Amino acid sequence: MARPKSLPTLKLEAEARERIETANIIDRLNGYVLGKYDPVSMGGKIIDLSQNQVRAAIALLRKTVPDLANVEVSGKDGAAIVVEIVKGLGRDISPAMPDRPAPRVIN
């Protein structure tokens, strides 16, 4: 007789199933929006979803995919992040300030 699965194994399987279903929902919605052909239908029909199907898919995605609109990015100890863009000819064009290193030049 097979040994019963452990709790961590069951949890990993549930997470994997959740990811797969989320990917299927996203693929289906993308296909609908882009007017792609339905790989499941035998007649090669374009993916067509009702308004209720789209709403249900979006509701499921909200439960499985994080909403990036609510993500806050902050620096060390909650301080603001400073972004410096320096253009140059591959050399440092500004001297280093006493409390931080010179900015990197990206070509």
C-alpha positions as CSV (number, residue, x, y, z in Angstrom):
1,M,0.0,0.0,0.0
2,A,1.3,3.5,-0.8
3,R,2.5,5.7,1.9
4,P,0.2,8.7,2.6
5,K,1.6,12.0,1.4
6,S,3.1,14.4,4.0
7,L,1.6,17.8,4.6
8,P,4.4,19.7,2.9
9,T,4.0,17.6,-0.2
10,L,0.3,18.3,-0.3
11,K,0.9,22.0,0.1
12,L,3.4,22.0,-2.8
13,E,1.0,20.2,-5.0
14,A,-1.8,22.6,-4.2
15,E,0.4,25.6,-5.0
16,A,1.5,24.0,-8.3
17,R,-2.2,23.4,-9.3
18,E,-3.0,27.0,-8.4
19,R,-0.2,28.3,-10.6
20,I,-1.2,26.1,-13.5
21,E,-4.9,27.2,-13.3
22,T,-3.9,30.9,-13.0
23,A,-1.7,30.5,-16.1
24,N,-4.6,28.9,-18.0
25,I,-6.9,31.8,-17.0
26,I,-4.4,34.4,-18.1
27,D,-3.8,32.5,-21.4
28,R,-7.5,32.3,-22.1
29,L,-8.1,36.0,-21.4
30,N,-5.1,37.0,-23.5
31,G,-6.4,34.8,-26.4
32,Y,-9.8,36.5,-26.1
33,V,-8.4,40.0,-26.0
34,L,-6.0,39.3,-28.9
35,G,-8.6,37.4,-31.0
36,K,-6.6,34.2,-31.1
37,Y,-8.0,30.8,-32.1
38,D,-9.1,28.4,-29.4
39,P,-6.8,25.5,-29.2
40,V,-9.5,23.4,-27.4
41,S,-12.2,23.7,-30.1
42,M,-12.1,21.3,-33.0
43,G,-13.4,23.8,-35.5
44,G,-10.6,26.3,-35.0
45,K,-12.9,29.0,-33.6
46,I,-11.8,32.3,-32.2
47,I,-11.9,32.4,-28.4
48,D,-15.2,34.0,-27.4
49,L,-16.0,34.7,-23.7
50,S,-19.2,36.0,-22.3
51,Q,-19.2,39.1,-20.0
52,N,-19.8,36.8,-17.0
53,Q,-16.9,34.5,-17.9
54,V,-14.6,37.5,-18.2
55,R,-15.8,38.9,-14.8
56,A,-15.3,35.4,-13.2
57,A,-11.8,35.1,-14.6
58,I,-10.8,38.5,-13.3
59,A,-12.2,37.7,-9.9
60,L,-10.2,34.5,-9.8
61,L,-7.0,36.3,-10.9
62,R,-7.5,38.9,-8.1
63,K,-7.3,36.0,-5.6
64,T,-4.1,34.5,-7.1
65,V,-2.1,37.3,-8.6
66,P,-0.8,40.1,-6.5
67,D,-2.1,43.6,-7.3
68,L,0.9,45.6,-8.2
69,A,-1.0,48.9,-7.9
70,N,-0.7,48.7,-4.1
71,V,3.1,48.0,-4.0
72,E,5.1,50.6,-2.2
73,V,8.8,50.9,-2.8
74,S,11.0,52.8,-0.3
75,G,14.6,53.1,0.6
76,K,16.5,52.1,3.7
77,D,14.4,52.7,6.9
78,G,11.5,54.0,4.8
79,A,13.4,56.8,3.3
80,A,12.7,58.0,-0.3
81,I,14.6,56.4,-3.2
82,V,16.8,58.8,-5.3
83,V,17.4,57.8,-8.9
84,E,20.2,59.5,-10.7
85,I,20.6,59.1,-14.5
86,V,24.0,60.3,-15.7
87,K,24.9,60.3,-19.4
88,G,28.4,60.6,-20.5
89,L,31.2,59.2,-22.7
90,G,32.0,56.2,-20.5
91,R,33.8,58.2,-17.8
92,D,32.7,59.8,-14.6
93,I,31.4,63.3,-15.3
94,S,30.6,64.4,-11.7
95,P,32.8,64.2,-8.6
96,A,31.7,62.0,-5.7
97,M,29.9,63.7,-2.9
98,P,31.5,63.2,0.5
99,D,28.7,60.9,1.9
100,R,28.2,58.7,-1.2
101,P,30.1,57.2,-4.1
102,A,30.2,58.8,-7.6
103,P,27.2,57.9,-9.8
104,R,27.8,55.1,-12.4
105,V,27.7,56.0,-16.0
106,I,25.5,53.7,-18.2
107,N,26.0,53.8,-21.9
